[in-house]
């Protein structure tokens, strides 16, 4: 019973942060909720082992990243548009620039997006990303480089100070 109460406390404390992480990975609220729910189900199955030997949140985020990358194998691809969540939303809506970034990020292949999210949102090193995704460090760097290149070409470049003076 004590293990169940610890799991419930973990979920109560970290579910919102995990849902945000799922949103950054997937780009929409519905997939984020699915990722979070499936990851928490898997965490519950392994709770006694994970609680003793590992960081439960890191374990859950790893599950979410891997589920996200493998989602195309389980279902046909569909493109959901960004919509407001069904519940109250307390965050500010993204600006036009941020929405452009979200659209560009959504256009990346899953592995490139996952690498960029883990690198810039989770602030993980290449070695950690490689471990989470089960790929080599070189593949991490390749996906990061390709993803950043695609984002740079998809987003308008801000004017520099010198261009503004002309």
DSSP file (Angstrom, degrees, kcal/mol; ACC not computed):
  #  RESIDUE AA STRUCTURE BP1 BP2  ACC     N-H-->O    O-->H-N    N-H-->O    O-->H-N    TCO  KAPPA ALPHA  PHI   PSI    X-CA   Y-CA   Z-CA
    1    1 A X     >        0   0    0      0, 0.0     4,-2.0     0, 0.0     5,-0.2   0.000 360.0 360.0 360.0 -35.1    0.0    0.0    0.0
    2    2 A X  H  >  +     0   0    0      1,-0.2     4,-2.0     2,-0.2     5,-0.2   0.886 360.0  53.9 -64.6 -37.7    2.9    2.4    0.8
    3    3 A X  H  > S+     0   0    0      1,-0.2     4,-2.3     2,-0.2    -1,-0.2   0.906 107.7  50.9 -61.9 -41.8    4.2    1.9   -2.8
    4    4 A X  H  > S+     0   0    0      1,-0.2     4,-2.6     2,-0.2    -1,-0.2   0.895 109.5  49.5 -63.6 -40.0    0.8    2.8   -4.2
    5    5 A X  H  X S+     0   0    0     -4,-2.0     4,-2.1     2,-0.2    -1,-0.2   0.866 110.5  50.7 -68.9 -34.4    0.7    6.0   -2.1
    6    6 A X  H  X S+     0   0    0     -4,-2.0     4,-2.4     2,-0.2    -2,-0.2   0.903 111.2  48.5 -66.9 -40.6    4.2    7.0   -3.3
    7    7 A X  H  X S+     0   0    0     -4,-2.3     4,-2.6     2,-0.2    -2,-0.2   0.934 111.2  49.9 -63.6 -45.4    3.2    6.4   -6.9
    8    8 A X  H  X S+     0   0    0     -4,-2.6     4,-2.5     1,-0.2    -2,-0.2   0.888 110.8  50.0 -60.8 -39.1    0.0    8.5   -6.4
    9    9 A X  H  X S+     0   0    0     -4,-2.1     4,-2.4     2,-0.2    -1,-0.2   0.913 109.8  50.7 -65.2 -42.5    2.1   11.3   -4.8
   10   10 A X  H  X S+     0   0    0     -4,-2.4     4,-2.7     2,-0.2     5,-0.3   0.941 112.3  46.6 -59.6 -47.4    4.5   11.2   -7.7
   11   11 A X  H  X S+     0   0    0     -4,-2.6     4,-2.1     1,-0.2     5,-0.2   0.920 112.5  49.8 -62.8 -44.2    1.7   11.5  -10.3
   12   12 A X  H  < S+     0   0    0     -4,-2.5     4,-0.3    -5,-0.2    -1,-0.2   0.889 117.5  40.8 -61.8 -38.9    0.0   14.3   -8.3
   13   13 A X  H  < S+     0   0    0     -4,-2.4     4,-0.2    -5,-0.2    -2,-0.2   0.854 128.7  25.0 -77.9 -35.9    3.3   16.2   -8.1
   14   14 A X  H  X S+     0   0    0     -4,-2.7     4,-2.4    -5,-0.2     5,-0.2   0.476  89.9  94.4-115.3  -4.2    4.7   15.6  -11.7
   15   15 A X  H  X S+     0   0    0     -4,-2.1     4,-2.4    -5,-0.3     5,-0.2   0.897  88.1  50.2 -61.0 -41.7    1.7   14.9  -14.0
   16   16 A X  H  > S+     0   0    0     -4,-0.3     4,-2.1    -5,-0.2    -1,-0.2   0.914 112.1  47.0 -64.3 -42.4    1.4   18.5  -15.1
   17   17 A X  H  > S+     0   0    0     -4,-0.2     4,-2.2     2,-0.2    -1,-0.2   0.893 112.7  50.1 -65.5 -39.6    5.1   18.8  -16.0
   18   18 A X  H  X S+     0   0    0     -4,-2.4     4,-2.5     2,-0.2    -2,-0.2   0.877 108.5  52.7 -66.0 -37.4    5.0   15.5  -17.8
   19   19 A X  H  X S+     0   0    0     -4,-2.4     4,-2.0    -5,-0.2    -2,-0.2   0.903 109.0  49.4 -64.4 -41.2    1.9   16.6  -19.8
   20   20 A X  H  X S+     0   0    0     -4,-2.1     4,-2.3     2,-0.2    -2,-0.2   0.914 110.5  50.7 -62.4 -42.3    3.8   19.8  -20.8
   21   21 A X  H  X S+     0   0    0     -4,-2.2     4,-2.3     1,-0.2    -2,-0.2   0.913 109.3  51.0 -61.0 -43.3    6.8   17.7  -21.9
   22   22 A X  H  X S+     0   0    0     -4,-2.5     4,-2.7     1,-0.2     5,-0.3   0.859 108.5  52.5 -61.6 -35.8    4.4   15.5  -23.9
   23   23 A X  H  X S+     0   0    0     -4,-2.0     4,-2.9     2,-0.2    -2,-0.2   0.912 108.5  49.2 -67.5 -42.0    3.0   18.6  -25.6
   24   24 A X  H  < S+     0   0    0     -4,-2.3    -2,-0.2     1,-0.2    -1,-0.2   0.900 115.4  45.4 -64.2 -39.5    6.5   19.8  -26.5
   25   25 A X  H  < S+     0   0    0     -4,-2.3    -2,-0.2    -5,-0.2    -1,-0.2   0.938 126.3  27.0 -67.1 -46.9    7.3   16.3  -28.0
   26   26 A X  H  < S-     0   0    0     -4,-2.7    -3,-0.2    -5,-0.2    -2,-0.2   0.788  91.5-133.9 -94.8 -29.4    4.0   15.8  -29.8
   27   27 A X  S  < S+     0   0    0     -4,-2.9     2,-0.3    -5,-0.3    -4,-0.1   0.449  75.7  70.4  89.3  -0.7    2.8   19.3  -30.7
   28   28 A X  S  > S-     0   0    0     -6,-0.3     4,-2.0    -5,-0.1     5,-0.2  -0.998  78.1-123.7-149.9 155.5   -0.8   18.8  -29.6
   29   29 A X  H  > S+     0   0    0     -2,-0.3     4,-2.3    54,-0.3     5,-0.2   0.839 106.1  54.2 -66.8 -36.2   -2.7   18.3  -26.5
   30   30 A X  H  > S+     0   0    0      2,-0.2     4,-2.1     1,-0.2    -1,-0.2   0.942 112.1  42.3 -67.5 -47.1   -4.4   15.1  -27.4
   31   31 A X  H  > S+     0   0    0      2,-0.2     4,-3.0     1,-0.2     5,-0.2   0.869 112.4  56.1 -66.4 -34.8   -1.2   13.2  -28.2
   32   32 A X  H  X S+     0   0    0     -4,-2.0     4,-2.5     2,-0.2    -2,-0.2   0.921 108.3  47.3 -61.6 -43.7    0.5   14.8  -25.1
   33   33 A X  H  X S+     0   0    0     -4,-2.3     4,-2.6     2,-0.2    -2,-0.2   0.906 112.9  49.0 -64.3 -41.3   -2.3   13.3  -22.9
   34   34 A X  H  X S+     0   0    0     -4,-2.1     4,-2.7     2,-0.2     5,-0.3   0.927 112.1  48.3 -63.9 -44.9   -2.0    9.9  -24.6
   35   35 A X  H  X S+     0   0    0     -4,-3.0     4,-2.5     1,-0.2    -2,-0.2   0.932 113.9  46.8 -59.5 -46.4    1.8    9.9  -24.2
   36   36 A X  H  X S+     0   0    0     -4,-2.5     4,-2.3    -5,-0.2    -2,-0.2   0.922 113.7  47.6 -63.6 -45.5    1.6   10.9  -20.5
   37   37 A X  H  X S+     0   0    0     -4,-2.6     4,-2.1     2,-0.2    -2,-0.2   0.939 114.1  45.8 -63.7 -47.4   -1.1    8.4  -19.7
   38   38 A X  H  X S+     0   0    0     -4,-2.7     4,-2.3     1,-0.2    -1,-0.2   0.903 113.0  50.6 -63.9 -40.1    0.7    5.5  -21.4
   39   39 A X  H  X S+     0   0    0     -4,-2.5     4,-2.4    -5,-0.3    -1,-0.2   0.899 110.6  49.1 -64.5 -40.1    4.0    6.4  -19.8
   40   40 A X  H  X S+     0   0    0     -4,-2.3     4,-2.3     2,-0.2    -1,-0.2   0.847 109.1  52.9 -69.2 -33.1    2.4    6.5  -16.4
   41   41 A X  H  X S+     0   0    0     -4,-2.1     4,-1.8     2,-0.2    -2,-0.2   0.939 112.2  44.9 -63.8 -46.1    0.8    3.1  -16.9
   42   42 A X  H  X S+     0   0    0     -4,-2.3     4,-1.3     1,-0.2    -2,-0.2   0.879 111.8  52.6 -66.5 -37.1    4.1    1.7  -17.8
   43   43 A X  H  < S+     0   0    0     -4,-2.4     4,-0.4     1,-0.2     3,-0.3   0.916 106.0  54.1 -62.7 -42.3    5.8    3.4  -14.9
   44   44 A X  H >< S+     0   0    0     -4,-2.3     3,-1.0     1,-0.2     4,-0.3   0.898 105.5  53.5 -59.7 -40.9    3.1    1.9  -12.5
   45   45 A X  H 3< S+     0   0    0     -4,-1.8    -1,-0.2     1,-0.2    -2,-0.2   0.849 120.7  32.2 -61.8 -33.2    4.0   -1.6  -13.8
   46   46 A X  T 3X S+     0   0    0     -4,-1.3     4,-2.9    -3,-0.3     3,-0.4   0.244  85.9 117.5-106.1  12.0    7.6   -1.0  -13.0
   47   47 A X  H <> S+     0   0    0     -3,-1.0     4,-3.1    -4,-0.4     5,-0.3   0.863  72.2  50.1 -53.9 -48.4    7.2    1.3  -10.0
   48   48 A X  H  > S+     0   0    0     -4,-0.3     4,-1.1     1,-0.2    -1,-0.2   0.900 117.5  41.0 -63.0 -39.0    8.8   -0.9   -7.3
   49   49 A X  H  > S+     0   0    0     -3,-0.4     4,-2.0     2,-0.2     5,-0.3   0.921 118.7  45.3 -71.9 -44.8   11.9   -1.5   -9.4
   50   50 A X  H  X S+     0   0    0     -4,-2.9     4,-2.6     1,-0.2    -2,-0.2   0.893 109.5  55.3 -68.0 -40.5   12.2    2.1  -10.7
   51   51 A X  H  < S+     0   0    0     -4,-3.1    -1,-0.2    -5,-0.3    -2,-0.2   0.873 114.5  39.8 -61.2 -38.4   11.6    3.7   -7.3
   52   52 A X  H  < S+     0   0    0     -4,-1.1    -1,-0.2    -5,-0.3    -2,-0.2   0.868 130.4  22.9 -79.6 -37.3   14.5    1.8   -5.8
   53   53 A X  H  < S+     0   0    0     -4,-2.0     2,-0.3    -5,-0.1    -3,-0.2   0.695 118.3  30.3-108.7 -22.4   17.0    2.0   -8.6
   54   54 A X  S  < S-     0   0    0     -4,-2.6     2,-0.7    -5,-0.3     3,-0.1  -0.784  82.5 -89.2-136.4 172.8   16.2    5.0  -10.8
   55   55 A X     >  -     0   0    0     -2,-0.3     4,-2.3     1,-0.2     5,-0.2  -0.796  35.2-149.6 -83.2 114.7   14.8    8.4  -11.0
   56   56 A X  H  > S+     0   0    0     -2,-0.7     4,-2.3     1,-0.2    -1,-0.2   0.849  93.8  50.8 -58.8 -36.2   11.0    7.9  -11.7
   57   57 A X  H  > S+     0   0    0      2,-0.2     4,-2.6     1,-0.2    -1,-0.2   0.931 110.9  47.1 -70.4 -42.5   10.7   11.2  -13.7
   58   58 A X  H  > S+     0   0    0      1,-0.2     4,-2.1     2,-0.2    -2,-0.2   0.905 112.5  51.1 -62.8 -40.3   13.7   10.5  -15.9
   59   59 A X  H  X S+     0   0    0     -4,-2.3     4,-2.2     2,-0.2    -1,-0.2   0.920 111.4  47.7 -61.1 -44.8   12.4    7.0  -16.5
   60   60 A X  H  X S+     0   0    0     -4,-2.3     4,-2.4     1,-0.2    -2,-0.2   0.899 110.6  50.4 -66.0 -41.8    8.9    8.3  -17.5
   61   61 A X  H  X S+     0   0    0     -4,-2.6     4,-2.4     2,-0.2    -1,-0.2   0.869 109.2  52.3 -65.1 -36.1   10.4   11.0  -19.8
   62   62 A X  H  X S+     0   0    0     -4,-2.1     4,-2.4     2,-0.2     5,-0.2   0.933 109.2  49.4 -63.5 -45.5   12.4    8.3  -21.5
   63   63 A X  H  X S+     0   0    0     -4,-2.2     4,-2.8     1,-0.2     5,-0.2   0.929 111.2  50.2 -57.2 -45.8    9.3    6.2  -22.0
   64   64 A X  H  X S+     0   0    0     -4,-2.4     4,-2.5     1,-0.2    -2,-0.2   0.909 110.0  49.3 -62.6 -43.2    7.5    9.2  -23.4
   65   65 A X  H  X S+     0   0    0     -4,-2.4     4,-2.1     1,-0.2    -1,-0.2   0.919 114.2  45.6 -63.0 -43.1   10.3   10.1  -25.9
   66   66 A X  H  X S+     0   0    0     -4,-2.4     4,-1.7     2,-0.2    -2,-0.2   0.897 112.1  50.7 -69.3 -39.7   10.4    6.5  -27.1
   67   67 A X  H  X S+     0   0    0     -4,-2.8     4,-0.6    -5,-0.2    -2,-0.2   0.920 110.1  51.1 -61.7 -42.6    6.7    6.2  -27.4
   68   68 A X  H >< S+     0   0    0     -4,-2.5     3,-0.9     1,-0.2     4,-0.3   0.925 110.4  48.0 -60.8 -45.0    6.6    9.4  -29.4
   69   69 A X  H 3< S+     0   0    0     -4,-2.1     3,-0.3     1,-0.2    -1,-0.2   0.804 116.0  43.8 -68.2 -28.2    9.3    8.2  -31.8
   70   70 A X  H >X S+     0   0    0     -4,-1.7     3,-1.4     1,-0.2     4,-0.7   0.399  83.3 100.2 -96.5   2.9    7.5    4.8  -32.4
   71   71 A X  H XX S+     0   0    0     -3,-0.9     4,-1.2    -4,-0.6     3,-1.0   0.833  72.3  63.9 -61.2 -33.9    4.0    6.2  -32.7
   72   72 A X  H 34 S+     0   0    0     -4,-0.3    -1,-0.3    -3,-0.3    -2,-0.1   0.763  97.8  57.7 -64.4 -22.9    4.0    6.0  -36.5
   73   73 A X  H <4 S+     0   0    0     -3,-1.4    -1,-0.3     1,-0.2    -2,-0.2   0.784 107.8  46.6 -74.6 -27.1    4.4    2.2  -36.3
   74   74 A X  H << S+     0   0    0     -3,-1.0     2,-0.3    -4,-0.7    -2,-0.2   0.679 121.8  12.4 -91.7 -19.2    1.2    1.9  -34.2
   75   75 A X  S  < S-     0   0    0     -4,-1.2    -1,-0.1     3,-0.0     3,-0.1  -0.982  83.6 -88.0-154.0 162.3   -1.2    4.0  -36.2
   76   76 A X        -     0   0    0     -2,-0.3     2,-0.2     1,-0.1    -3,-0.1  -0.380  56.4 -94.2 -70.7 154.2   -1.6    5.8  -39.5
   77   77 A X        +     0   0    0     -5,-0.1     2,-0.3    -2,-0.1    -1,-0.1  -0.481  48.6 174.4 -71.9 135.7   -0.2    9.3  -39.6
   78   78 A X        -     0   0    0     -2,-0.2     2,-0.6    -3,-0.1    -3,-0.0  -0.975  24.9-137.4-137.1 153.6   -2.7   12.1  -38.9
   79   79 A X        -     0   0    0     -2,-0.3     2,-0.4     2,-0.0    -2,-0.0  -0.929  17.6-167.2-117.8 110.3   -2.2   15.8  -38.6
   80   80 A X        -     0   0    0     -2,-0.6     2,-0.1     3,-0.0    -2,-0.0  -0.799  18.6-129.7 -96.0 136.1   -4.0   17.5  -35.8
   81   81 A X        -     0   0    0     -2,-0.4     2,-0.5     1,-0.1    -1,-0.0  -0.463  32.9 -92.4 -81.3 155.8   -4.2   21.3  -35.8
   82   82 A X        +     0   0    0     -2,-0.1     2,-0.3   -54,-0.1    -1,-0.1  -0.561  57.4 168.0 -69.3 120.3   -3.3   23.3  -32.7
   83   83 A X        -     0   0    0     -2,-0.5   -54,-0.3    -3,-0.0     2,-0.1  -0.892  41.7 -92.3-128.9 160.1   -6.5   23.9  -30.8
   84   84 A X        -     0   0    0     -2,-0.3     4,-0.1     1,-0.1     5,-0.0  -0.461  53.1-101.5 -66.9 144.9   -7.2   25.2  -27.3
   85   85 A X        -     0   0    0      1,-0.1    -1,-0.1    -2,-0.1     4,-0.1  -0.244  24.6-116.8 -65.4 159.4   -7.5   22.4  -24.7
   86   86 A X  S    S+     0   0    0     -3,-0.1     2,-0.1     2,-0.1    -1,-0.1   0.721  96.5  59.8 -69.7 -21.8  -10.9   21.3  -23.6
   87   87 A X  S    S-     0   0    0      1,-0.2    -2,-0.1     0, 0.0     0, 0.0  -0.443 109.2 -62.0-100.5 176.3  -10.2   22.4  -20.0
   88   88 A X        -     0   0    0     -2,-0.1     2,-0.5     1,-0.1    -1,-0.2  -0.287  50.1-149.2 -56.8 140.9   -9.3   25.9  -18.6
   89   89 A X        +     0   0    0      1,-0.1     4,-0.1    -4,-0.1    -1,-0.1  -0.964  20.8 175.6-120.8 117.1   -6.1   27.2  -20.0
   90   90 A X        +     0   0    0     -2,-0.5     2,-0.1     2,-0.1    -1,-0.1   0.580  52.8  90.5-100.0 -11.6   -4.0   29.4  -17.8
   91   91 A X  S    S-     0   0    0      1,-0.1     2,-0.2     3,-0.0     3,-0.1  -0.467  85.8-100.4 -81.2 157.6   -0.9   29.9  -20.0
   92   92 A X        -     0   0    0     -2,-0.1    -1,-0.1     1,-0.1     2,-0.1  -0.508  42.1-106.4 -71.8 144.6   -0.7   32.7  -22.5
   93   93 A X        -     0   0    0     -2,-0.2    -1,-0.1     1,-0.1     6,-0.0  -0.430  44.9 -94.9 -68.7 147.8   -1.4   31.8  -26.1
   94   94 A X        -     0   0    0     -2,-0.1    -1,-0.1     1,-0.1    -3,-0.0  -0.311  39.1-117.9 -63.8 145.5    1.7   31.6  -28.3
   95   95 A X     >  -     0   0    0      1,-0.1     4,-2.8    -3,-0.1     5,-0.2  -0.196  34.8 -95.8 -71.3 173.3    2.6   34.7  -30.3
   96   96 A X  H  > S+     0   0    0      1,-0.2     4,-2.0     2,-0.2     5,-0.1   0.894 128.2  50.3 -59.3 -39.9    2.6   34.6  -34.1
   97   97 A X  H  > S+     0   0    0      2,-0.2     4,-1.9     1,-0.2    -1,-0.2   0.928 111.8  47.2 -64.2 -44.7    6.4   34.0  -34.0
   98   98 A X  H  > S+     0   0    0      1,-0.2     4,-2.6     2,-0.2    -2,-0.2   0.891 110.1  52.7 -64.9 -39.0    6.0   31.2  -31.5
   99   99 A X  H  X S+     0   0    0     -4,-2.8     4,-2.5     1,-0.2    -1,-0.2   0.883 107.4  52.7 -64.1 -36.7    3.1   29.7  -33.5
  100  100 A X  H  X S+     0   0    0     -4,-2.0     4,-2.4    -5,-0.2    -1,-0.2   0.897 109.2  49.3 -62.7 -40.0    5.4   29.7  -36.5
  101  101 A X  H  X S+     0   0    0     -4,-1.9     4,-3.0     2,-0.2    -2,-0.2   0.918 110.2  50.6 -64.6 -43.3    8.1   27.9  -34.5
  102  102 A X  H  X S+     0   0    0     -4,-2.6     4,-2.5     2,-0.2    -2,-0.2   0.919 111.4  48.2 -60.5 -43.7    5.5   25.3  -33.4
  103  103 A X  H  X S+     0   0    0     -4,-2.5     4,-1.2     2,-0.2    -1,-0.2   0.923 113.5  47.1 -63.4 -43.1    4.4   24.7  -37.0
  104  104 A X  H  < S+     0   0    0     -4,-2.4     3,-0.4     1,-0.2     4,-0.4   0.914 113.1  48.5 -64.5 -42.3    8.0   24.4  -38.2
  105  105 A X  H >< S+     0   0    0     -4,-3.0     3,-1.2     1,-0.2    -1,-0.2   0.879 108.2  55.3 -63.9 -38.0    8.8   22.0  -35.3
  106  106 A X  H 3< S+     0   0    0     -4,-2.5    -1,-0.2     1,-0.2    -2,-0.2   0.778 101.6  59.3 -65.5 -26.7    5.7   20.0  -36.2
  107  107 A X  T 3< S+     0   0    0     -4,-1.2    -1,-0.2    -3,-0.4    -2,-0.2   0.556  86.4  98.1 -80.0  -8.2    7.0   19.6  -39.7
  108  108 A X  S <  S-     0   0    0     -3,-1.2    39,-0.0    -4,-0.4    -3,-0.0  -0.461  86.8 -97.8 -77.9 151.5   10.2   17.9  -38.6
  109  109 A X     >  -     0   0    0     -2,-0.1     4,-2.5     1,-0.1     5,-0.2  -0.332  41.7-106.1 -60.8 153.9   10.5   14.1  -38.7
  110  110 A X  H  > S+     0   0    0      1,-0.2     4,-2.9     2,-0.2     5,-0.2   0.864 117.1  49.2 -54.8 -44.7    9.9   12.5  -35.3
  111  111 A X  H  > S+     0   0    0      2,-0.2     4,-2.5     1,-0.2    -1,-0.2   0.913 112.1  48.2 -66.7 -40.9   13.5   11.7  -34.5
  112  112 A X  H  > S+     0   0    0      2,-0.2     4,-2.4     1,-0.2    -2,-0.2   0.929 114.1  47.2 -63.9 -43.7   14.7   15.2  -35.4
  113  113 A X  H  X S+     0   0    0     -4,-2.5     4,-2.6     2,-0.2     5,-0.2   0.927 111.9  50.0 -62.7 -45.1   12.0   16.7  -33.3
  114  114 A X  H  X S+     0   0    0     -4,-2.9     4,-2.6    -5,-0.2     5,-0.2   0.909 110.9  49.6 -61.7 -42.1   12.7   14.4  -30.3
  115  115 A X  H  X S+     0   0    0     -4,-2.5     4,-2.3     1,-0.2    -1,-0.2   0.928 112.9  46.5 -62.8 -44.9   16.4   15.2  -30.4
  116  116 A X  H  X>S+     0   0    0     -4,-2.4     4,-2.9     2,-0.2     5,-0.6   0.890 113.0  49.3 -66.4 -38.6   15.8   19.0  -30.5
  117  117 A X  I  X>S+     0   0    0     -4,-2.6     5,-2.0     1,-0.2     4,-2.0   0.932 113.6  46.0 -65.0 -44.9   13.2   18.7  -27.7
  118  118 A X  I  <5S+     0   0    0     -4,-2.6     6,-2.4    -5,-0.2    -2,-0.2   0.870 118.1  43.7 -66.3 -35.0   15.6   16.7  -25.5
  119  119 A X  I  <5S+     0   0    0     -4,-2.3    -2,-0.2     4,-0.2    -1,-0.2   0.945 129.1  21.5 -75.6 -48.3   18.5   19.0  -26.3
  120  120 A X  I  <5S+     0   0    0     -4,-2.9    -3,-0.2    -5,-0.2    -2,-0.2   0.763 132.1  35.6 -98.6 -27.2   16.8   22.4  -25.9
  121  121 A X  I  <<S+     0   0    0     -4,-2.0    -3,-0.2    -5,-0.6    -4,-0.1   0.871 131.2  29.8 -90.7 -44.2   13.7   21.7  -23.7
  122  122 A X  S   <S-     0   0    0     -5,-2.0    -3,-0.2     2,-0.1    -4,-0.2   0.595  97.7-136.5 -90.1 -12.1   15.2   19.1  -21.5
  123  123 A X        +     0   0    0     -6,-0.4     2,-0.3     1,-0.2    -4,-0.2   0.882  44.3 162.5  58.0  43.3   18.8   20.5  -21.7
  124  124 A X        -     0   0    0     -6,-2.4    -1,-0.2     1,-0.1     2,-0.1  -0.652  37.8-119.2 -92.2 150.2   20.3   17.0  -22.1
  125  125 A X     >  -     0   0    0     -2,-0.3     4,-2.5     1,-0.1     5,-0.2  -0.385  33.4-102.1 -78.1 163.5   23.8   16.3  -23.5
  126  126 A X  H  > S+     0   0    0      1,-0.2     4,-2.7     2,-0.2     5,-0.2   0.878 122.7  53.7 -56.1 -40.6   24.3   14.3  -26.6
  127  127 A X  H  > S+     0   0    0      1,-0.2     4,-1.9     2,-0.2    -1,-0.2   0.907 110.2  46.7 -62.0 -41.9   25.3   11.2  -24.6
  128  128 A X  H  > S+     0   0    0      2,-0.2     4,-2.6     1,-0.2    -2,-0.2   0.898 112.0  50.2 -68.0 -40.5   22.1   11.4  -22.6
  129  129 A X  H  X S+     0   0    0     -4,-2.5     4,-2.7     2,-0.2     5,-0.3   0.928 109.2  52.1 -62.4 -44.7   19.9   11.9  -25.6
  130  130 A X  H  X>S+     0   0    0     -4,-2.7     5,-1.8     1,-0.2     4,-1.3   0.899 111.6  47.1 -58.3 -41.4   21.6    8.9  -27.3
  131  131 A X  H  <5S+     0   0    0     -4,-1.9    -2,-0.2     2,-0.2    -1,-0.2   0.922 112.5  48.5 -67.2 -44.3   20.8    6.8  -24.2
  132  132 A X  H  <5S+     0   0    0     -4,-2.6    -2,-0.2     1,-0.2    -1,-0.2   0.916 120.7  35.8 -61.8 -44.0   17.2    8.0  -24.0
  133  133 A X  H  <5S-     0   0    0     -4,-2.7    -1,-0.2    -5,-0.2    -2,-0.2   0.562 105.8-122.5 -90.9  -9.2   16.5    7.4  -27.7
  134  134 A X  T  <5S+     0   0    0     -4,-1.3     2,-0.3     1,-0.3    -3,-0.2   0.870  72.3 115.2  71.0  36.0   18.6    4.3  -28.1
  135  135 A X      < -     0   0    0     -5,-1.8    -1,-0.3    -6,-0.2    -2,-0.1  -0.797  69.3 -88.5-129.5 171.9   20.8    5.7  -30.9
  136  136 A X     >  -     0   0    0     -2,-0.3     4,-1.9     1,-0.1     5,-0.1  -0.361  32.9-114.8 -80.5 162.8   24.4    6.7  -31.2
  137  137 A X  H  > S+     0   0    0      1,-0.2     4,-2.4     2,-0.2     5,-0.2   0.883 118.0  55.1 -61.3 -39.3   25.9   10.1  -30.4
  138  138 A X  H  > S+     0   0    0      1,-0.2     4,-2.3     2,-0.2    -1,-0.2   0.881 106.6  49.9 -62.0 -38.9   26.7   10.7  -34.0
  139  139 A X  H  > S+     0   0    0      2,-0.2     4,-2.7     1,-0.2     5,-0.2   0.882 108.6  53.5 -67.4 -37.8   23.1   10.0  -35.0
  140  140 A X  H  X S+     0   0    0     -4,-1.9     4,-2.5     2,-0.2    -2,-0.2   0.948 111.3  45.4 -58.9 -49.2   22.0   12.5  -32.3
  141  141 A X  H  X S+     0   0    0     -4,-2.4     4,-2.6     2,-0.2    -2,-0.2   0.890 112.7  51.1 -63.6 -39.8   24.3   15.2  -33.7
  142  142 A X  H  X S+     0   0    0     -4,-2.3     4,-2.7     2,-0.2     5,-0.2   0.939 112.1  45.7 -62.7 -48.3   23.1   14.4  -37.3
  143  143 A X  H  X S+     0   0    0     -4,-2.7     4,-2.7     1,-0.2     5,-0.2   0.886 113.3  50.7 -63.2 -38.7   19.4   14.7  -36.4
  144  144 A X  H  X S+     0   0    0     -4,-2.5     4,-2.7    -5,-0.2     5,-0.2   0.932 112.2  46.4 -64.8 -45.2   20.1   17.9  -34.4
  145  145 A X  H  X S+     0   0    0     -4,-2.6     4,-2.2     2,-0.2    -2,-0.2   0.932 115.6  45.0 -63.9 -46.5   22.0   19.5  -37.3
  146  146 A X  H  X S+     0   0    0     -4,-2.7     4,-2.2     2,-0.2    -2,-0.2   0.921 114.7  49.0 -63.6 -43.7   19.4   18.5  -39.9
  147  147 A X  H  X S+     0   0    0     -4,-2.7     4,-2.4    -5,-0.2    -2,-0.2   0.920 111.9  47.5 -63.5 -44.7   16.5   19.6  -37.7
  148  148 A X  H  X S+     0   0    0     -4,-2.7     4,-2.7     1,-0.2    -1,-0.2   0.893 110.6  53.1 -64.2 -38.7   18.1   23.0  -36.9
  149  149 A X  H  X S+     0   0    0     -4,-2.2     4,-2.0    -5,-0.2    -1,-0.2   0.914 110.3  47.0 -61.5 -42.7   18.8   23.5  -40.6
  150  150 A X  H  X S+     0   0    0     -4,-2.2     4,-1.7     2,-0.2    -2,-0.2   0.898 112.5  49.9 -66.3 -40.2   15.1   22.8  -41.5
  151  151 A X  H  X S+     0   0    0     -4,-2.4     4,-1.7     1,-0.2    -2,-0.2   0.922 110.0  50.9 -64.2 -42.9   13.9   25.1  -38.7
  152  152 A X  H  < S+     0   0    0     -4,-2.7    -1,-0.2     1,-0.2    -2,-0.2   0.894 112.9  45.2 -62.2 -39.8   16.2   27.9  -39.9
  153  153 A X  H  < S+     0   0    0     -4,-2.0    -1,-0.2     1,-0.2    -2,-0.2   0.780 114.0  49.8 -75.6 -24.8   15.0   27.6  -43.5
  154  154 A X  H  < S+     0   0    0     -4,-1.7     2,-0.3    -5,-0.2    -2,-0.2   0.737 103.3  67.1 -84.8 -23.3   11.4   27.4  -42.4
  155  155 A X  S  < S-     0   0    0     -4,-1.7     2,-0.1    -5,-0.1   -58,-0.0  -0.763  89.7-108.8-102.6 144.0   11.4   30.5  -40.1
  156  156 A X        -     0   0    0     -2,-0.3     2,-0.4     1,-0.1    -2,-0.1  -0.439  36.3-119.1 -66.3 141.1   11.9   34.1  -41.2
  157  157 A X        -     0   0    0     -2,-0.1    -1,-0.1    -4,-0.1     2,-0.1  -0.660  27.0-116.5 -82.4 133.6   15.3   35.5  -40.2
  158  158 A X        -     0   0    0     -2,-0.4     2,-0.2     1,-0.1    -1,-0.1  -0.393  35.0-103.2 -67.0 146.7   15.2   38.5  -37.9
  159  159 A X        -     0   0    0      1,-0.1     2,-0.1    -2,-0.1    -1,-0.1  -0.474  34.9-131.4 -69.5 139.0   16.6   41.7  -39.3
  160  160 A X     >  -     0   0    0     -2,-0.2     4,-1.7     1,-0.1    -1,-0.1  -0.422  24.3-106.1 -84.5 166.8   20.1   42.6  -38.1
  161  161 A X  H  > S+     0   0    0      1,-0.2     4,-0.9     2,-0.2    -1,-0.1   0.876 120.4  53.3 -61.4 -38.3   20.9   46.0  -36.8
  162  162 A X  H >> S+     0   0    0      1,-0.2     4,-0.6     2,-0.2     3,-0.5   0.888 107.4  50.3 -66.8 -38.3   22.9   46.8  -39.9
  163  163 A X  H >4 S+     0   0    0      1,-0.2     3,-0.7     2,-0.2    -1,-0.2   0.852 105.8  57.3 -67.8 -32.7   20.0   45.9  -42.2
  164  164 A X  H 3< S+     0   0    0     -4,-1.7    -1,-0.2     1,-0.2    -2,-0.2   0.749 101.7  56.5 -68.8 -23.3   17.7   48.2  -40.2
  165  165 A X  H <<        0   0    0     -4,-0.9    -1,-0.2    -3,-0.5    -2,-0.2   0.665 360.0 360.0 -81.9 -17.1   20.0   51.1  -40.9
  166  166 A X    <<        0   0    0     -3,-0.7    -1,-0.2    -4,-0.6    -2,-0.1   0.463 360.0 360.0 -78.1 360.0   19.8   50.8  -44.7
